[in-house]
Amino acid sequence: MRPSRPPFHRQQTNDSCVPACLKMVLAGFGFEISEAELRVLCDCTYDGTNALQAMDAARQLGFVNTTKQNLTLSELQSLTEAGHFPIAFIDLTPITGIYRAHAVVVVALNPFSVEVIDPASGERLIPRDVFDLAWSLRRRLTLLIEP
């Protein structure tokens, strides 16, 4: 089962980007859950949510094949071309100049940019080289949500 394009959901707190991304991807599978519930399942704190907690939350909700991976841009592009919507962990420093960990849903890649759904600002294009740097600063950490 492949998900549909995730709908945008604005994160409700400054530190809930991962639960908000998870909510969007789960909604693409037709699974509705509140961000508040996901914040609890993910053990979201003022420091945010780590990938393992988010992976465990997805598995608790029945998405048992969810994985945490460190990928290349080529692998990320292959996933999006196959209809997946991975959650990428990035550092905002190269994008905004402000040091902050963040997460986005990756929609598509082309030779020049990466299309993401950012829970803080909506759909946006990030220059591919800037995204690659921001993502590599978080060790190219990616969650692939799978039933």
C-alpha positions in Angstrom: 0.0 0.0 0.0 1.4 3.4 -1.1 0.3 6.5 0.6 -1.2 9.5 -1.1 0.5 12.9 -1.0 0.4 14.0 2.7 -1.7 17.0 3.5 0.0 19.9 5.2 -0.4 20.1 9.0 1.2 23.1 10.8 3.1 22.0 13.9 1.3 23.1 17.0 4.4 23.8 19.2 7.9 25.0 18.4 9.2 21.5 19.2 6.7 19.2 17.6 8.0 19.1 14.0 8.5 15.3 14.1 5.0 14.5 15.5 3.6 16.9 12.9 5.5 15.2 10.1 4.4 11.8 11.4 0.8 13.1 11.4 1.1 14.2 7.8 2.6 10.9 6.5 0.0 8.8 8.5 -2.8 10.9 7.0 -1.5 10.0 3.6 -2.2 6.4 4.5 -5.7 7.3 5.7 -4.7 7.1 9.3 -6.0 10.0 11.4 -4.5 10.9 14.8 -4.0 14.2 16.6 -0.7 15.8 16.9 -1.2 15.9 20.7 -1.6 12.1 20.8 1.6 11.8 18.7 3.5 14.1 20.9 2.7 11.8 23.8 3.5 8.6 21.9 6.8 10.1 20.6 7.7 11.4 24.1 8.1 14.9 22.6 9.8 17.4 25.0 11.1 20.9 24.8 14.1 19.4 23.1 11.9 17.8 20.4 11.6 14.2 19.4 14.3 11.7 18.4 14.0 9.4 15.5 13.9 6.2 17.5 10.9 7.5 19.6 9.1 8.5 16.4 9.8 5.1 14.8 8.5 3.3 18.0 5.3 5.5 17.9 4.6 4.6 14.3 5.2 0.9 15.0 2.8 1.1 18.0 0.2 2.5 15.7 0.5 -0.6 13.4 3.1 0.7 10.9 5.4 -2.2 11.9 7.7 -1.9 9.0 8.8 1.7 9.8 12.5 2.1 9.6 15.2 4.6 10.6 17.9 4.9 7.9 20.8 7.0 6.9 20.5 7.5 3.2 22.1 9.2 0.2 20.4 11.7 -2.0 20.1 9.1 -4.7 18.4 6.7 -2.3 16.1 9.4 -1.1 15.1 10.3 -4.6 14.5 6.6 -5.4 12.1 6.4 -2.4 10.1 9.5 -3.5 10.0 8.2 -7.1 8.5 5.0 -5.8 5.7 6.9 -4.1 7.1 7.1 -0.5 7.1 10.3 1.6 10.1 10.0 4.0 10.7 12.2 7.0 14.1 13.8 6.8 15.9 15.2 9.9 17.7 18.4 9.0 19.7 21.3 10.6 18.2 24.6 9.7 21.5 26.5 9.9 22.2 26.3 6.1 18.6 27.2 5.3 17.8 30.0 7.7 21.0 30.8 9.4 19.6 29.7 12.7 20.9 26.6 14.5 18.0 24.3 15.1 17.2 20.7 14.5 14.0 20.2 12.3 12.1 17.6 10.4 10.4 17.8 7.0 8.4 15.4 4.8 10.2 14.9 1.5 7.9 14.9 -1.5 10.2 15.0 -4.6 13.8 15.7 -5.8 15.0 17.2 -9.0 18.5 18.2 -10.1 18.1 21.6 -8.6 15.8 21.4 -5.6 14.1 19.2 -3.0 10.4 19.7 -2.5 9.3 19.3 1.1 6.3 19.8 3.3 7.7 21.8 6.2 5.4 21.6 9.3 6.5 25.1 10.3 5.9 26.8 6.9 4.1 24.5 4.4 5.2 23.3 1.0 8.6 24.7 -0.1 11.5 24.1 -2.5 14.9 24.0 -1.0 18.0 24.2 -3.3 19.3 20.7 -3.6 22.8 21.5 -2.4 21.5 23.5 0.6 19.1 20.6 1.5 22.0 18.1 1.2 24.1 20.1 3.6 21.3 20.6 6.1 20.5 16.9 6.0 24.1 15.8 6.2 24.5 17.8 9.4 22.0 15.4 10.9 23.7 12.3 9.4 21.1 12.0 6.6 18.7 10.6 9.2 15.4 9.5 7.6 12.3 7.8 8.8 10.4 5.7 6.3 6.9 5.0 7.5 5.5 1.7 6.3 2.5 -0.4 7.3 
